[in-house]
Amino acid sequence: MRRGASRLQNSRMSVLGAIIAGGKGERLGGDKPLAPFRGRTLIEAVIERAAPQVDALALNVIATRVPRLRELFRDRFEFVCDTEAGDIGPLAGILASLLWAKGHDATWLATFPADTPFLPRDLVGQLLESAPAAAPTRKASCMTASSLRSTARVIAST
């Protein structure tokens, strides 16, 4: 069961997750999700934090990265590639992930940036506890994580 999901225990709501890892990684010299981080890759650190919080997890990546990541993760995750042409940033990954979640009849989609290895282990639970009770019945609802200084727009549950 998802950690921090008390509101969902007795309901049929499902929470799917997508790690947004479609960036070019130009500042790091490419392949940011596969960058070394504490003896493993950056994306593995994010997966460790995100996976226990959702019912299923997908990786949003650029198509050219799929073979390498499939080799690394085998069949542990679905791969979701951007559906929009051009370089429009993480919103393309969020859109592709929303379409993926809709295809799985999810109630919520939580998105996680691939370069954020220190995500709270109860982030999804915190977001769901803050959600209005009626939110899943609306056409759309979005919550984002924030601090006093900024809003993390890629860390969201929809």
Number of C-alpha atoms within 10 A of each C-alpha: 11 18 15 20 20 13 13 16 11 8 8 9 14 17 24 27 29 32 30 30 25 25 21 16 15 9 7 9 9 12 14 20 26 20 16 13 13 7 7 11 16 19 25 19 21 20 21 14 19 27 19 18 25 22 13 21 24 21 25 30 22 17 12 10 17 17 11 11 18 14 9 12 12 11 10 11 14 17 21 25 23 22 12 12 7 8 11 11 13 18 15 20 28 24 15 20 28 22 15 21 24 14 9 12 13 20 17 25 26 29 28 28 23 25 20 15 19 10 16 13 16 17 22 28 20 14 20 22 15 10 17 10 10 8 15 16 9 7 6 9 14 15 16 15 16 12 7 5 6 8 12 13 17 19 22 23 24 22
